[in-house]
Amino acid sequence: MAIAVDPKCVHRYILKEDRDKPEGERTVFPIRAQTDRIEREASMLAAERRFWDSGMCILRACLDPWENFKRADGSDVPWETEPNGTRPTAATICRISERNRAELLDAIQALGNAKLSETDLGN
């Protein structure tokens, strides 16, 4: 049976490096599935703004405000959006390490292909 992809459905994703931590110490990245529309939009944005790759555009479209994302000193990392408040700024996304951005992109793509289980999400 085919399963529809719902880009409005938000899934709580926990990075693999955080999954062994106690629940209150895990960083949670709420993600939505990448759809063909988001992929096309990301490609167009990347073409318009050469300094952004399509991965950055996909993260900006599919990532919702994080929970418990901390700096080394223990302070919260702020979630900053564009003036219209709809998407995070590129600087906000760049606060996530490149390795972790790659993991999040893989998870978003798997969600879009309906290949991500609750275990894969880290829940």
HELIX and SHEET records of a PDB file:
HELIX    1   1 LYS A   16  ASP A   18  5                                   3    
HELIX    2   2 GLU A   23  GLU A   25  5                                   3    
HELIX    3   3 ASP A   36  GLU A   48  1                                  13    
HELIX    4   4 SER A   54  CYS A   62  1                                   9    
HELIX    5   5 ALA A   90  CYS A   94  1                                   5    
HELIX    6   6 GLU A   98  GLY A  112  1                                  15    
HELIX    7   7 GLU A  118  LEU A  121  1                                   4    
SHEET    1   A 2 HIS A  11  ILE A  14  0                                        
SHEET    2   A 2 VAL A  28  ILE A  31 -1                                        
END                                                                             
